[in-house]
Amino acid sequence: MFELEVMTDGWSSETSWELLNSDGEVIQSVEEGELTDKFMHQYTFCLPADCYDFTIFDGDGICCRSGNGYYKGNIYGRSEIFDGGKFFDQETKSFCGLDLCS
């Protein structure tokens, strides 16, 4: 399983994200305005073998001027494959993996 954690800052409604496969198709996403609470948002889903781009968007980042937000992606809750939080407008992390659903 692929696990994503997003801890928003004080303006969580500004935060959105998307996960694209190697064909550029959106696999999962959260639109701006969907997150309305400042707290941890956790997502879990299966990903077939492929390469992916995770992009998070927020006008002023989620750390450090407006709070202590962060994000991280894990496989099976054990292997962290990316993390971040200090960015300006958006940040993209790319990763490839085996079939996470088997």
URBEL-V328090 format. One record per backbone hydrogen bond with DSSP energy under -0.5 kcal/mol. CO is the residue of the C=O (numbers start at 1). NH is the residue of the N-H. Records with the same first field share a line. If there is no record, write none. Layout:
CO->NH, NH
//
This chain:
1->76
2->45
3->74
4->43
5->72
6->8, 41
7->70
11->14
12->15
13->33
16->57
17->30
18->55
19->27, 28
20->53
21->24
25->21, 27
28->19
30->17
31->34
34->36
37->39
39->8
41->6
43->4
45->2
47->100
50->97
52->95
53->20, 55
54->93
55->18
56->91
57->16
58->61
62->69
66->10
67->64
70->7
71->84
72->5
73->81, 82
74->3, 76
75->78, 79
78->80
79->75
82->73
84->71
85->62, 63, 87
88->61
89->58
91->56
93->54
95->52
97->50
98->100
99->102
//
